[in-house]
Amino acid sequence: MSQEPPKAPPQRRRIGEGRIWSLVAIAVAALVLAPILSVGWIALFPTENIWPHLMATTLPRYFGNTVKLAVGTGILAAIMGAGTAWLVSMYEFPGRRWLEWLLVLPLAVPAYVGAYALADFLDYSGPVQIALRETFGWTSARDYWFPRIRSLPSAVVVIAASAFPYVYLLSRAAFREQSGGIYEVARALGIGGWRLFGRVGLPLARPAIVAGATIVMMESVADYGTVAYFGVQTLNTGIFTTWLEGRNAGGAAQLAMVILVIVVLLTGLERISRGRARFHRGARQNRPLIRQRLTGACAALATAACLFPFLLGFVLPVAVILKYALAYPQGWFGPGLLRALTHTVTLGGLAAAITLVLALLMVYGVRLSRSRLPSMLLPVTMVGYAAPGAVLAVGILFPLAALDHRLADAVTAITGSDPGLILTGSGFAIVLAYVVRFFAIAQNTVDSAFTRVSPSLPMAARLLGRNRAQVLTGIYLPLMKGSLGSALLLVFVDCAKELPATMLLRPFNYETLATRVHQRASLEDLGNAAPAALLVMAVSMVAVLLLARSNLGLHNARARAIAESDVPA
């Protein structure tokens, strides 16, 4: 009669499970950090070191334009975002209730689409200059002066107009969380209007405003479509030039490292700006804000001030692209549009699902781990969001290409047939770039969802004999499904709009909606670019409307999570 082997003690089983989950978390962190480390390796050990040549020629121009772009967009977005947030939070004026939601919609418009629309609207052949010539009788551009549209200032305006809702969402939340009693006391002391904003509102909301502006600055550093269309040479465009035209991977990696240093410095400066300042609510319930009703000219100015960013960031791009889509209906039947839509949905959906699963494993593994290493790696994985798509493409393509050739050689040796490029010849590299780029979004959403689950529930499940995996699938996942769905949607939308990584990593003749828009628009073929641009905005619009329906909470959570994450300096 066989005797059953003795079961391991519960304590030993718990330790064994904890080690397994710890290893899982470390493995996920290694996957996310591998492209960043690869960029550093290629930059430090290039096959051909052109760093002295870059320093003497193009690097100062690239660096200067990138810094100007980041600072300009940060300041302009802070003004538009904080100003509109203050008005809709503190005052009643015509259209306030609608504008409170409409100001989120520019998030649905990629910056490069806004660039095409602004150039078409303001260029020499656009409606504005045509109206000026007809009104004043001018016959050529020599008869009058008009600002140059394809320039750095235009890029600043376009990127700020599409990204200012990050500042708006964080600032609005900060104003709403403040006690109305503070403002009542200030008004009693004779402080009102913009003096109230400068002396009370701005100091209390400063961390949120700076955090939102930092996100906008990182988005500007990562931008490629807008600056390329306007002819502005930045570090990001320099990567494309050095890599694709100069065929020098080491130089591209060195430029990528400069970008990484900039985004890490931006994050560090944001943390330094906070200092040791802390903002806490009182123990008693805060008195709600009571909006002051504006009348006459003040009410009209408030409506106009909130309406202008919405018109610039959403109405103008949508109107211009829609005009071309209606004027050139044949663009909807152009070859490859349906295939580009399929690629966008497939790659975005697959990347979002993988990112969410990896974030779940990472966060859950860190929570169960008894080791400090997974906890230390958790904030480090946030650096992927700060890294532009072009940087990740440099770090992914070359190691993946080397692995691809070895796999092909191994398969050929075993089967006798050449399988071709399995990894880089498909969408695998693009999906990997999306996962690394947007892992921070899923991670922060998942981590926040875990904290909202009462610890007593998983403890009770463990006492009933459930293992760690059963607790995750039976307790946590059902309670977090709303947050998980939001994370899935957010990652998918960002994947649909991502341009640089997709352009550099896509196989030959492989298009997504973003690359299709960029290719057609760069050839001044807005008629054929319009359908793909509208589809990108439509996909993003669905997400933004769903987020707005949930009281703006999810985009706010995303921006707050990214801003408050610890990117290592």
TIKE-844426 format. One record per residue: x, y, z of N, C-alpha, C, O in turn. Coordinates in steps of 0.05 Angstrom, whole numbers, plus 5000, padded with zeros to 4 digits. Atoms other than C-alpha are relative to their C-alpha. Layout:
BEGIN
XYZXYZXYZXYZ;...
END
This chain:
BEGIN
501749765000500050005000501850255000503350295019;498249775002503450654976499250215020496950265026;500549794981504251215024500450274987502450314973;499849735013502951935002502350165011502850155036;497849844990508952395006498950225018496850335013;501049794982508352905063499950264985501650334969;500349745012505853585042501850205013502550185037;498249804989510354185050498450185020496050235016;501349824981508754625110498950254987500150344967;501149755013504355235094502050224998502150364978;498149785001509855715112502049974978502850164964;498150055021514755375065498750044972500050144954;501349965025509555375009499750304994500050384971;500349715005508356115019502650134991502750304974;497449905008515856255015500649934971501750094956;499550085027516355844952498450154979499450234958;501749845018510456204919501150284997501250404976;499049735000513456874939502550024982502850224968;497650005017520056694905499349994971500550124954;500850035028516556484841499050274990499750364968;501149745008512657134838502150224999502050394982;497749815000518957524854501649974974502350174961;498550055025522557194795498350104976499550204957;501749905022516557354750500250304998500450404975;499849715000516858084770502750094989502850284973;497349935010524358114757500249954970501450114955;499950065029523457784688498550214984499450294963;501549795014518158294668501650264999501750394979;498449764999522558864691502449994980503050194967;497850035018528358584651499150034971500650164955;501149975027524058544588499550294994500250384972;500649715005521859274596502550164998502650354982;497549844999528859534611502049934979503950084974;498050095019532559134559500550194977502950244970;499549815022531559634501501650255009503350354995;498649774990533960214545502949935004504750094996;497350084996540159834565501449954974503850004971;498950055026541259634493500950274987503050284974;499349735011541260374472502650095013504450194999;497649924986546560514525502449854990504649964987;497850165009550859934501500950084972503350114967;499349925028550560134427501350285000503150324985;498949744999552060854445502850015011504550165002;497350014988558160684488502049854983504449904984;498250165016560960174440499149994970498449784960;500949995028559260404369502149884981504549894987;498150105020562360084308501550234987503850204979;498649765011563960784282499250245018496850325018;500649794981564461344333499950274985502050384977;500249745013561761984301499350225020498450435012;500749804980560662334367501550274996500250484998;498649755004566162854354498950154976498650404977;501249875024563062994285497350125007496750344999;502649894992556163074316500350255017498950445014;499549774983558863544369500850254985500150474992;498949775016562263974317498050104979498350324969;501849925022556464004268497150025009496250255014;502949994997549163824281499049995028496850085034;501050044973548663654355499250265014497050265025;500949754987548464374381497350104989495650195004;502649915012542764544332497849815009495749915017;502050194991538963904349499350055029497050075037;500549974971539864014424498650275006496750275022;501349744995538064754422497150014992495550115007;502850015009531764644381498349835019496049905024;501550174982529664074427499450145026497150125036;500449864974530564494490497950234996496250265012;501949795005526865084459497249894997495250015007;502650125004521164634437498849915027496449965032;501050114974520564304506499250235018497050235030;500749774982520764964545497650154989495850225005;502249855011516065314497497349865004495449985012;502550154997510764764497499249985030496949995036;500750024971511264684573498850265010496850255025;501049744990510165424586497250064988495450135003;502549945013504565504535497849815010495549905014;502050194990500964864557499350065029496950035037;500649934972501565084630498150245001496250245018;501749775000498365754614497149924991495250005004;502650085009492665444574498649815019496249845025;501350204983491464854620499350115027497050065036;500649904973491965204687497950234999496250255016;501949785003488165824662497249904996495349995009;502750115005482265424635499049855024496649865031;500950154976482164974696499150195022497250135036;500849804980481865584742497350124994495650155012;502549875007476165894703497649815004495649895016;502350184997471665274700499649905028497449815035;500350094972473065104773499050225018497650165037;500649784981472065794804497750184991496750335008;502049805010466966164760497849864985498249654973;502350075017460166084728499950204977499850444981;500249835023459766354657498749844977498649604979;501450145022456066184592501749784988504049834980;498650225013458065504565501949855018503349675009;498050134982462165294627499649705001501549555000;500550294996458764624635500949844975502049624978;499150145024460064434562503050014998504349814991;497149965004467164714561501549835020503849755014;498650164980468964324624500649724989502749614996;499550265013468463684582501350034973503049874966;498849965026470263964514503050055001504549984982;497249944998477064184539501749755001504249765000;498550255000479063444544500449894972502349744967;500050125026477763294471502650034983503249854967;497549995015484463554442501849765004503649714988;498450244996487562924472499549794978501249624973;500650195021484162544416501450064973501349904955;498849915025487962924362503049975002504350115018;497150015000495162704348501250274992500150414975;498849745006499863294345500750034971500550254960;499249975028502163134275497550064982497850194962;502549935015494863174250499450305004498750434985;500349714995494363864283501950164983501350384974;498149865016500664064246499150024971499350244959;501049995028497763874178497750214997497650354978;502449835001491364254194500950305002499950474987;499249724996494864894219501450104975500950334966;498649925024499464914158498150054977498450254963;502049975022493664824110498350255004497550384985;501849774994489565364145501550264998500250464989;498649744999494965894150502150044978503150264975;498149975021499565764091499150204979496850304980;500649815021499866214030497449934984495950114977;502450085014494465803995497749935018495649835008;502150064981490265734058497950225001498350434989;502349815000483666094072500750275013499650475005;499349754985486766614120501450194981500650424979;498449815017491866904071498450064975498750284964;501649945023487066844013498050235007497650414991;501949794991481967264052501450275003500350484996;498549754997487367784069500650124973500350364970;499349895027489467853996497550114987497650324974;502449905012482267923973499050255013497950435000;501049774986480568424027501650254994500450474990;498349775003486468884018501250044972502750224967;499249965028487768783944502949924995504150004975;497250095004494668463953500049784978498249624976;499850195022497068053894502149785004502049574991;497950204995503167683921501050025028500250205043;499050014973506867503984501950245006502450305029;498249774996511568103973498450255009499650445018;501649764993505768583986499450025030498450225039;500749994972504968394059501849805015503149635003;498450184983508368044117498149815015496049895025;501550204986505767404147502049815014504049745002;498150174986509166964200500549744984498749644971;499350255013512766354173498749775016499149745040;501650204986508265764189501749755007501549655029;498550244995513065184182502650075015504750115003;497849904983517565384240499849885028497849755034;500050094972519365234312497650115016496449965031;502349904985514065704342497449864993495749815010;502450155007508665354302499949735012497849635021;499950264988510964684327499350025030498049845041;500749964972510564954398497050035004495949915022;502949954997503465194388498449744995496549695010;501550245007501164544356500249795022498149685030;499750214980504064074408498750095026497549935040;501349904975501764514466496949984997495649925017;502950015004494664544436499049725002496749685011;500950284999494263784432500549885028499249685035;499250124975497463644500499250165025499650065047;500649844976495064204546497949875018497949935042;501950124981489263764573501449845023500149805043;498650124977494563404615500250195023499650125046;499849794979495664054653497250075010496850105034;502749934992488264204652498849805019497649885040;501250214983486263534683501250015028499850005048;498749994974491363564738499450255016498950245040;500649754986490164294754497150015009496650115031;502950004992482664214754499549835024498149905042;500350184977483163634802501250145025500150125047;498849874977487864044847498250235010498050265034;501749784991483164644848497549895014496550005034;502550114988477064204863500549885027498749875044;499450124974480663864921500550215022500750135045;499549804980482064524955497450095015495350085003;502349914984477464785010499050274991500650454987;501149745007472765344992500450215021500450455016;499549814978474165655060502550174995502650405004;497549855005481165855037499450254983500350474988;500649785018478266284981498150205013498250435007;501749814986472866575025501550195018501050425020;498349834983478066825074501650204983501850434990;498549825017482267105017498350234989499150464988;501849795010476267474988499350205022499050445017;500749824978474567745057502350205006501950415016;497749834996481668035059500450194976502450334975;499849825023480468394993501549894976502150044958;498650125022483967904947498049874981496449704990;501950115019479967754884501249994972503450084968;499150015027480467614810502549834996502949635009;497650145005487167404783502050025023503949865025;498349994976490567634848499449765017501249655030;500850244985486667074881501449754988502349585003;498750235013489566584829503050015006504249805013;497149984997496666854837500949955029503049845034;499250024972496766874913499049755015500349675034;501150234986492466274933499949764982501149554988;500450235017490565824875502649884989503049644990;497550095012497265794840501949865019503049655013;498250144982501565634901499049725009500549535011;501050264991496865074923499949794977500249554982;500250195023496164774853502749974985502849834965;497550015014503464874833501149724995502049674972;499050275006505464144841498649874976499849744959;501550125021499863924795500650134973500850004953;499449865025501364464743502749934990503149884966;497350075009508764314742500149714990501549654971;500150285009507363564737498849984972499849834955;501350005026502663674678501850124978502050014956;498249875019507564144644502449814993503449814971;497850185004513063624653499249784980500849704963;501050205019508863104617499950114972500749984953;500149885026507663584560502850044988503249994964;497349965009515063734555501249734990502649724970;499150265009516662994551498749914974499949794956;501450065026511362914496501350164977501550054955;498849835021514663484457502749894992503449894969;497450115006521563164463499649744983501349684966;500550255014518562504438498750044972498549854957;501549955025514862834379501949974975504150064976;498650015026517062674308498450114977499450274961;501649925022511262784261499750304996499950414974;500449715001510163524278502550144991502450304973;497549865006517363744277501149934972502350104959;499050075027518963354214498450154979499550234958;501749875020513063664177500650304999500550424977;499449725000514964364199503050064995503850294994;497249965007522364254182501750095024503750225019;498449934976524864344254501849775006500949545011;498050224994531263944267500449975030501650155043;499750064972530963634336501649745003502449624983;498550254996534563054368498549764989499749574980;501650225011528762604347500349974970500649754960;499650015029529362794274502949924994503449804973;497250075004536862724281500549705001502249604987;499750294999536061994300499249884973500649704963;500850105026532261864235502150064979502749894963;498049925020537362254194502649835003503649734983;497550144995543461924226499749704994501649584984;500450295003540461224224499349934971500649764959;501050085026536661204158501650114977502049974957;498549885021540661684116503049965003504449894984;497250034995547461644149500849715005503249645005;499550284995546760894163502049955023503849795021;498250034977550260974230498349965025497250145036;501650074977546860604287501250125026499850205044;498749904976552060824338499450305004498950385027;500749724998550861564323497250045008496650225025;502849984993543361464327499649935030498150075044;500250084972544261114395501150225018500050275040;498949784984548561694420498150235002497850355023;502149794999543162194401497749915018496550075033;502150104983538161744435500750025029498950085046;499249974972542161754499499850295009499150355032;500449714993542062524497497150055007496550195026;502849964994534462494494499349885027497850005042;500550134974534262004553500950185023499650205043;499049834979538562474593498150245004497650335027;501849774998533863054577497549935015496650075033;502550074987527562684598500449935029498749995046;499450064972530862434662500450265015499650295038;499649744987533063144678497350155004496950275024;502749884997525963394665498549895024497450045040;501350134978523262894714501350085026499950135046;498649924975528663064765499450295007499150355031;500749734994527263804759497250035011496750205029;502849994989519863684770500049925029498550035045;499950094973521563314834501350205018500550255041;498649804984526463844857498150245005498250365026;501849774997521164384844498049965023497150155035;501850054978516664044895501450065027500150155046;498649974975522164084947498849835022498249605018;501250144977519563885015497150105005495950045026;502849894997512864235004498049775000498249584984;502250204998506863815025497450155002497250365015;502649884999499563975015498049805009497649594996;501850194988494563635060497350125005497150365009;502649914992487263675073499850005030501249855044;500550014971484763825142498549755008497349624991;501450244991481763285185497050034996495649834991;502949965004474863595179499450014971501150054954;500850005028470863565116500350284989499550485001;499549755013472864115068497450134991495549994983;502349855010467864655050500250014970502350084959;499850005030466164584976500350274988499650475000;499649755014468065114927497350114990495649964980;502449875010462565604910500950184977502350384981;499249855023463365874839498850285000496450315007;500949725002462766624829498950044972500149974952;501349965026457966824773501250254987501350474999;498949785016461067264719497850114982496149964972;501949885017456967754679501450194980503750274985;499049795018457868224620502649924986502949694976;497550045014464768294590501749795012503149644998;498450204986468067864643499149724992500749544987;501150265008463467284626500849934971501549704965;499350045028464767364552502949934997503749754981;497250065002472267374562500749735011502449595000;499550274989472066754606499249784980500649594976;500950195021468066384552502049984977502749774968;498149995022472866614498502749875008503949734991;497550114991478966424539500049705001502049574995;500250295000476465714548499449884973500249664967;500850105026473765654478502449994981502649824963;497849985019480265854443501849755000502349654978;498450255002484565244464498549774988499749604974;501650215012478864784445499850034970500049834956;500249955029478065104377502749944986502849814965;497450045011485565084365500949715000502049604981;499050274997486864384391498249794989499149564985;501850215008480664024367498450084975498449944955;501949925021475764404322501650054974500749954953;498549945025480964664272501149754987500749714963;499050255013484463984260497849834988497949744966;502250165010477863614254498750124976498049984957;501449865023474764134208501749984975500649924953;498350005024480764164161500149714988499849684964;499850285009481563404157497349904989497249764968;502650085010474063304149499450134973498150014956;500449875026473963814092501449844978500249804956;498650155021479163414054498749724996498649624974;501350265003475662754069497550014984496949834969;502449975016469263024039500650094971499250014952;499349905027472663373980501349784983501149794958;498750225014476562743961499049745010500549595024;501150264990471962153974501549764990501249545002;498550245010476361703932502249915019503149685018;498050084981481361713989499049775018500749625029;501150214983476661254028500349724986500149524999;499850255015477460733973502949954991503449774974;497250035008485060803967501049735008500249625029;498950274993489060153967501650015026503250195030;498450024975491659954035498750125024499750085046;501249874977486960364079498949805020499349825044;501150204982483159774106502149825012501949745036;497950164989489559384114501550165022502250045043;498849834979492659974153498350005025499450005047;501850004977486559994198500249735015500249725039;499850264988487059244209502649975016502749875038;497450004986494459304227499950165025501050085046;500149834976493059874275498449875022499349865045;501650134980487559504311501349755011501349695035;498750254992491358844312502450055018502649945040;497649944985497959124336499350145027500450075048;500749864975494759604386498649825020499249835044;501450184982490059074414501949795012501749745036;498150204990495558554420501950125020502550015042;498149874982500459044452498650085026499850055047;501449924976495159294500499549765018499849785043;500550254984493358584522502649905014502549845037;497550094988500658384532501050195022501950105042;499149804981502259034568498449975026499649985048;501650034976496458934616500749755016500949765040;499250254987498358214631502650035014503049945037;497449964987505558394644499950195024501250155044;500349824978503558974688498749865024499649915047;501250154978499058514729502149825013502249815038;498050174989504758014737502150155016503050075037;497949844987509758554755499050115027500450075047;501049884975505458914807499349795021500049825044;500850214981502758274838502549865011502749795034;497550114991509757984840501550175021502650065040;498749824982512558594875498549995027499850015048;501550014975506958564927500549755016500449755040;499650264986508357834943503049955006503649775022;497150064997515957874940501050095027500250305038;498749924975520057885003502850124994504250205013;497549885008526058134964499750304993497650384985;500149725006527858864955500450064970499650274961;499349945028530158794883497550064983497550254968;502449935017523158754850498850275007497950424990;501149734992520859364891501850224989500750444983;498349805011526959744868499750034970500050244959;500249995029525859554795497350114991497150214969;502749905008518459754795500050294991499050344969;500049735011519560504790501950044977501550224960;498149975022525460404743498749954973499450064952;501350075026520860094690498450244989497550234966;501449775010517360774685501550154979500450314964;498449845018523161034644499249944971499750114953;500950065027520160694582498050204990498150274966;501949805009514561204580501450264993500650414975;498549755006519561774582501749974975502550184964;498350045023523561464525498350034974496349894971;501549985025521161694456500149744983501849574988;500250255016519161164405502549964984503349734980;497650035016525361304363502349885017503949735007;497950104982529861164423499649705004501549545002;500650294996526360494436500549844975501449614976;499550145025526860314362503049944997503749724988;497150055002534460394365500749765018502349595011;499350214980534759944427498849734994499749535005;501350265006530159414398500949874975501449634974;499650115027531859334325502649844998502649624988;497450135004539259154328500349755016501249555004;499950264987539058634383498149804989498749564987;502050185010532758344354500849904972500349664966;499150095026535758324284502149785003502149584988;498050214996541757934310498849745009499649535000;501450244991537157454347498549874977498349624974;501650095023532857394284501849834981500949624972;498250155018538757174241500949745012501149544998;499250254987540956654292497749805000498149564995;502450185001533856374295499749894972499149654968;500350095028533556344219502149794993501649594980;497850195005540355994216499449735014499949525002;500650254985538055484269497849854986498049604983;502250135014531555344233500949884974500149664966;499050105025535155274167501749755004501549564988;498350234995540154794197498449755007499149535001;501750224992534554364226498249904978498049664973;502150085020529354374171501050014971499849894954;499049985028533454554110498750224984499450264961;501449785014528855144092500450265016500450265040;499649744987529955874106497350135007495750184989;502649884992524156174147499950294996497750414999;499949715002526356884134500250135027500850005047;499849854975526157424187497449975015495350085008;502450064985521257184239499250245018496850305020;500649794980521757754290499850274987497850414991;499949735012523758374251498450014973497850234963;501550015025519958144188497050005005495549984986;502950004994513258174224499550245019501250425022;500649784982509858634273501049965029500350115047;499150064973513358324333501650235012501150305035;498349784989518458884341498350245007498850385027;501849774995512859414337498549955027498350135043;501550074976508859054391501850035025501050135045;498149984977515059004436500550305007500650375030;499549724995516359754427497550135014497950285033;502449894987509059914445499949915030499250075047;500250114973509459464507501950165018501250245040;498049864984515859804532499250305004499450415025;500749725000513460504514497750075019497850275033;502449944985506760464548499549825025497349815036;500250174976508159974604499350165025497850065042;500549844976508060534655497050065004496150085027;502949944998500760704639498549775013497049815032;501350244989498359994652500949955029499349885046;498950064974502959914712498750175022497950085043;501149814980500460534748497049955004496049975027;502850064997493160374734499549755016497849745033;500350264985493959654759500850045029499449945047;499149964973497859874820497950155016497450095039;502149854986492460384838497649825005496449855026;502350174995487059854829500549805022498749745038;499450184978490659374875499750135028498750015046;500249864975490959894930497150045009496650085033;502849954992483359974928498649745008496249755016;501250264991482059234944500749965029503049985037;499650044972481159115018501849765006501349544995;498150234995486958675045498649765014499649545012;501450224986481858265085499049794981498749564988;501150195019479057945022502149804991501549564992;498050215007485557614997500949845024501549615021;499350144976487257435068498049785006498849565014;502150204996480657075076500249774980499949544987;499750215020481756705011502449825006502349585001;497650164993488656485034499449815023500349585023;500850174977485656225099498349764991498249555004;501750215011480755815057501649814982500449634970;498350185015486655475022500650074972501749914957;499549915027487055874958503050074997504150195015;497249915005494055964928500050284988498050404984;499749735009496856614903498750054972497350254968;501249975026494656514831496949995001495650154987;502950014996487556334853498950255013496850345006;500849754988487256954896500050224979498150394978;499949805022489357374835497649984982496250174976;502250045020484157064788497350015013495350085000;502650024988478556974838499250235017496850285021;500649784983479057584882500750274987498950444983;499149745010483158144851498850074972497750294969;500949945027481258094777497150084998496450284985;502849915001473658114787499650285012497950435002;500349744988474358724832501350234985500650464988;498549805014479159084786499350024971500750164956;500550025029475958944719499450274987500150324964;500449745011473759664710502550154995502950264973;497449875004480759944720501649864979503049994964;498550155020483759394678499050064972500650094953;501149925026479059554621500950284992501450334968;499149735006480960284626502950004991503750144972;497250025007488360114624500449894972502049984956;499950125027487259674563499350214979500650224958;500949805019483660244528502150224996502650304974;498049795001488860764545502549924984503550074968;497650105015494660344520499449974971501050044954;500750045028490960164457499950274984500950284962;500249745014489560894440502850124995503350234974;497349895004496761104451501549844979503149964964;498850165021499060524407499050094973500650104954;501149925026494360754352501250264990501450314966;498949745007497461454353503150004997504250194987;497150005000504761244360501249994972500449834955;498949985027508861444299503049924998503649754981;497150055005516561434308500749715001502149604983;499250284997517260724334498849834977500249654967;501350155021512360464282501550044973501949854958;498649955025516060804225502749864998503449764977;497350125000522860534245500049705001501949574992;500050294995520759824263498249844981498349594982;501950155017515459644212501549864977503549964967;498950145023517059134158499450164975497950354975;500449875026517359344085497149984991495949774992;502849995010510459564058498049945022495849845016;501850054978507359494127499150275011500750425022;501149744992502860084143498149985023496549785025;502249964981498760304203498750274992499650414974;501349755006494060894203501950245005501950424989;498249784994499361344235502150034978502650264969;497949975021504761184183498750084973500050224958;501449925025499661244127499450304999499850434979;500549714998497661934150502650164995502650354980;497549865003504862154156501149994972502150204961;498950025027507061894088498450174981499650314965;501649845019501262214051500350305005500650454987;499949714994501562874088502850114994503050354986;497349905006509162934080500350054970502150204962;500049955029507862904004497950214993497350254969;502049805004502563454013497449894987495950034974;502450145011497162943994498049975023497449745031;501950024977492163124049497449874992496049765010;502550135008486362864008500149705006498149595015;499750294994488962144014500849955029500549735038;499350034972491562264084497650035019497649935041;502349934982484862514111498549765011497949755035;501550234989481261834117501449875023500249805043;498550134978486761524158500250185024500150085047;499949814977487362154201497450005015497350005040;502650004986479862144215499649745015498449745037;500350264986480161404234501750005025500849905046;498449984975485861534283498650175021498550095044;501449834981481962104314497549875010496749915034;502450144991475661684316500549805021499149785041;499350204980479061124354500750145026499850055048;499349864976481961624403497650145013497450165037;502349864989475361994409498349815017497249905037;501650194985471761374433501249985029499749985048;498750024973476861304490499650255016499050245040;500349754986476562034508497250055011496850145033;502849974991468962044511499449815023497949895041;500450194978468961424555501350105025500250075047;498649904976473961744601498650255011498450295035;501549774991470062394603497549925014496650055033;502450104987463862004620500549915029498749945046;499350084973467361734681501250235016502950195033;499349764985468362444706503050064998504250165017;497249935006475262524674502049855018504449925018;498350124980478062054727502349844988504549845000;498050195010481961574683502450154987504750084993;497749855011486062074643501450155022503850185021;498849874977487162454707501849815016504049885024;498450204986489561814740502549934984504649894996;497750065017494061674681502150215003504550165008;498149784999497262364682501250025028503750065031;499049994973497862364758502049785005504149825018;498350244995500861664759502750044987504849984998;497549965014506061834706501650225014504150205017;498649774989507662504739501249935027503450035035;499050064973508462214809501749755001502749675023;498350245000512461604787502950085004503650314998;497249944995519761564806501749904977502749684978;498150065021523761564742502850055010503350275019;497449974987530961444764501750214986501950214962;498249795011535562034755502949905003504750054995;
END
